[in-house]
Amino acid sequence: MVVTHDLVKKYIALTEAAREKATPAKLSEENSEKLSSMIRMCDDYLSDAKYFMQKGDMVRAFGAINYAHAWIDAAVRIGFMDGKGDDNLFTLP
């Protein structure tokens, strides 16, 4: 597999779509704090992916965007967020 600029852009777009689509579930205060941490990790890795892509480091950009998507996907999977039934963007419970 060759990690190209277009491939990284595709996965960034998928992760951004997932980030926009998923909405927080009603959670306890403790779980709301956990969700905030998960969303922050998603956003941080998304930012890292864009940074690495801008620097031309597609391998690190691809790794970072996959981590970003994994955080938002995990939040949906464990029920902290609602993925609106979208099994293309999320691994649904």
N, C-alpha and C positions, 0 to 999 in steps of 0.2 A: 504494500500500500504506500502510495506517495501522498504525503500530507501537503496539499496545495493551499494557496490563499483562498481559492473558491470553496474548498472543502471546509476550511475553518469558518468562512463567512456563512456558509449554510448552517453549520452547527450553532453559531452565535445567534442566527435568526431563529432557529428552533428553540433555543434556550430562552431567548427574549419573549417568544410567543408563549412558552410555558409559564414564564414568570408573570406575564400579563394575565393569562387565563386562570391560573390557580388563585383561589380566594381562601382566606383563613376560615377555619371552622370555629365554632364556639368552643372555647377551651378554658380550662382552669387557668388561674394566674401563673402557676408553675409551668404549665405546658405552653402558655402564651410566650413566656420568656424563652423556653426552648425553641419555639418556632421562630422567634425573632433572631435567635442565634443562627438557626439554619438558613433563614433568608439572608442574613448578613454574609454568611459563608458563600451562598450562591452569588450574591452581588459582588463580593470581593473577587471570587474566581472569574466571574464574567469580566470584570474590569481588568484582571490580569491577562485574560485571553486577548482582549483588545490591545493591551499594551504590547504583549509579545508579538501579535500579528503586525502591529505598526512597526516594530523593530525588525520584522522579517524572520522571526524565530517561530516557524509554523509548528514545529514539534511541541514546543512548550505551550504555544497558543492552543493547540488541539488538546493537549493534556488538561490545561486549565478549563477549557470550555466543557470538557466531559465531567470534570469535578463539579463545576457549577450546576450542570444539569442534574447530576446525581443528587445534589443537596435538595433541589426543588422537587425532584422525583421522589425522594425519600419522604419529604414532608407530606406529599400526597399519599404515598403508599401507607404511611402509618396513621393517616386520618387527621393530621394537623391542618391540611388544606384540602379543598374540594377541587378536583381536576376536571369537573364538569363532564365526566364520562369519556374524556378524550384519551383513548388508548393508543393514539399515535404519539402524543407528547409525554404520556405518563405510563408507568407500570401500575395499573390500577389494582386495588385490593380485591 
